[in-house]
Amino acid sequence: MSEREYAKSIIDIISEEQLSDVIEYLINMPDKNFEEEKFELVSEHILNKYHKAFEELAK
């Protein structure tokens, strides 16, 4: 399992109540070498999780 897959599996088990705190933590991590990966991981998770809601908003 890659580091990305491992991080995604952790995000997938986080409760809705804690998800915003985790995303904020990931975004604010000082590691500049991880910026693109953080963005991709968080945005992919949000898009997958709320795909149906985004489709409804687009109608």
C-alpha positions in Angstrom: 0.0 0.0 0.0 1.4 3.4 -1.0 1.6 6.3 1.4 -1.2 8.0 -0.6 -3.5 4.9 -0.4 -2.7 4.7 3.4 -3.6 8.3 3.9 -6.8 8.0 1.9 -7.8 4.9 3.9 -7.4 7.0 7.1 -9.5 9.8 5.7 -12.2 7.4 4.7 -12.7 6.2 8.2 -12.9 9.7 9.8 -16.4 10.7 11.0 -18.2 13.6 9.4 -17.8 15.7 12.6 -14.0 15.4 12.5 -13.4 15.6 8.8 -13.1 19.4 8.6 -10.5 19.3 11.4 -8.5 16.7 9.6 -8.7 18.5 6.3 -7.6 21.8 8.0 -4.7 20.0 9.6 -3.6 18.5 6.3 -3.8 21.8 4.5 -1.8 23.6 7.2 1.0 21.1 7.4 4.3 22.9 6.8 5.8 20.3 4.5 6.1 22.2 1.2 7.1 19.0 -0.7 3.7 17.5 0.0 1.5 20.5 -1.1 0.3 19.0 -4.4 -0.4 15.6 -2.9 -2.3 17.2 0.0 -4.5 19.1 -2.3 -5.2 16.1 -4.6 -5.9 13.8 -1.7 -8.3 16.2 0.0 -10.1 17.4 -3.1 -10.5 13.8 -4.4 -12.0 12.8 -1.2 -14.4 15.7 -1.0 -15.5 15.2 -4.7 -16.1 11.5 -4.2 -17.9 12.0 -0.9 -20.2 14.8 -2.1 -20.5 13.8 -5.8 -24.2 13.4 -5.7 -24.7 16.7 -3.9 -22.6 18.5 -6.5 -24.7 16.9 -9.3 -27.9 18.1 -7.7 -26.5 21.7 -7.3 -25.5 21.7 -10.9 -29.1 21.0 -12.1 
